[in-house]
Amino acid sequence: MTFRLLYLIFVRLCGWLSLLPRSGDVKNAEILVLRHQIAILQRQVRSPRLSWADRAVLAALTRRLSTAHRRQLSLIICGEMTGLGYKIAPSTIWEILKEAGIDPAPRRAGASWGQFLSAQAKTIAAVDFFHVDTVFLRRLYVLFVIEHHHRRVHLAGVTAHPTAAWTVQQARNTLMDLGERTDGLKFLIRDRDAKYTDAFDAVFVAAGLRVIATPVRAPRANAICERWIASARRECTDRILIADRRHLHHVLSEYVDH
């Protein structure tokens, strides 16, 4: 095992030396390729099994990242980290959640999250973002709302710059498009993205909905949205070369109608 660690260190040093003569554009292109490969693996592969040598190399490399980036990498549910081979003390998880402003759950008994979703399906809507890269290597972000009961999707908007103000305006537009359909809705599920500000929540609260924020790094809590994102990518955006924002909006509108 020690030989494997020395071998990995040697390989990474050789890789670092080979990067020195490369231009910034070549490195950026390689980063984009690696990011796309990781995105593909995350859709298909479950938690990988890492050896202690792999963990040692990753720990050493992450030391080169800023504190904010390391914290972002660490902010994963304890169970997921255990699946990757890392053991984190409950006190560490508590400190991370405290810094994120997340209070402990008031109770553990009662209906599960799945039971709540099934019982209240007719009154639940969910909102989420996902991204699509164009042929010109420009990343576009899609905001959509889905009604749980009959899986009806409402395409809220597409933009290259998803600011908080833009997100609030799309929320207003979506409620206008829904019209009287909002009368039967009581809950809106969203994640803890910073673009969902108090102003965003206020738009839906004013329409009589209660906003429920999912736990940190828990995509299964918003599984209906995640399932539709996977379907949209697999059946639509991964099969079409997207040129620009208007093209993506048109393609997704056709897919939503389908």
Residue pairs with C-beta under 8 A, 6 or more apart in sequence:
1 51
1 52
1 53
4 51
4 53
5 52
5 53
5 56
5 57
8 53
8 54
8 56
8 57
9 57
12 57
12 61
19 27
32 137
36 133
43 230
43 233
46 83
47 80
47 83
47 84
48 84
49 85
50 58
50 84
50 85
55 85
55 86
62 69
62 70
62 73
65 73
71 96
71 99
74 96
75 96
75 100
75 216
75 217
76 217
77 215
77 216
77 217
77 218
78 88
78 90
78 93
80 217
81 87
81 88
82 88
97 104
97 216
100 192
100 216
102 215
102 216
111 119
113 221
117 124
117 148
117 224
120 186
120 187
121 148
121 149
122 148
122 149
122 184
123 184
123 185
123 186
123 187
124 147
124 148
124 149
124 185
124 186
124 187
124 188
124 189
125 145
125 146
125 147
125 148
125 185
125 187
125 188
125 189
125 209
126 145
126 146
126 148
126 188
126 189
126 190
126 222
126 224
126 225
127 143
127 144
127 145
127 146
127 156
127 171
127 188
127 189
127 190
127 196
127 225
128 143
128 144
128 146
128 190
128 191
128 222
128 225
128 226
128 229
129 141
129 142
129 143
129 162
129 193
129 195
130 141
130 142
130 229
130 232
130 233
131 139
131 140
131 141
131 142
132 139
132 140
132 142
132 237
132 242
132 248
133 139
133 140
133 242
134 140
134 242
134 243
134 244
134 248
135 241
135 242
135 243
136 243
136 244
138 160
138 244
139 160
140 158
140 159
140 160
140 242
140 245
140 248
141 158
141 159
141 160
141 162
142 155
142 157
142 158
142 248
142 252
143 156
143 157
143 158
143 159
143 162
143 167
143 170
144 153
144 154
144 155
144 156
144 225
144 228
145 153
145 154
145 156
145 174
146 152
146 153
146 154
146 224
146 225
146 228
147 154
147 181
147 185
148 224
151 224
151 228
153 228
153 256
154 174
154 177
154 178
154 256
155 249
155 252
155 253
155 256
156 170
156 171
156 173
156 174
157 166
157 170
157 173
157 249
158 245
158 248
158 249
158 252
159 166
159 245
160 245
162 195
163 195
164 194
164 195
164 197
164 199
164 200
167 195
167 196
167 197
167 200
168 197
168 199
168 200
168 203
171 200
171 203
171 204
172 203
175 182
175 203
175 204
175 207
182 207
182 208
182 209
183 208
185 207
185 208
185 209
186 208
186 209
186 210
187 209
187 210
187 211
187 212
188 204
188 209
188 210
188 211
188 212
189 212
189 214
189 221
189 222
189 225
190 196
190 211
190 212
190 213
190 214
190 222
191 213
191 214
191 219
191 221
191 222
192 213
192 214
192 216
196 213
201 211
204 211
205 211
214 221
214 222
215 221
219 226
220 226
232 252
232 255
235 255
236 251
236 252
236 255
237 248
237 251
237 252
240 251
242 248
242 251
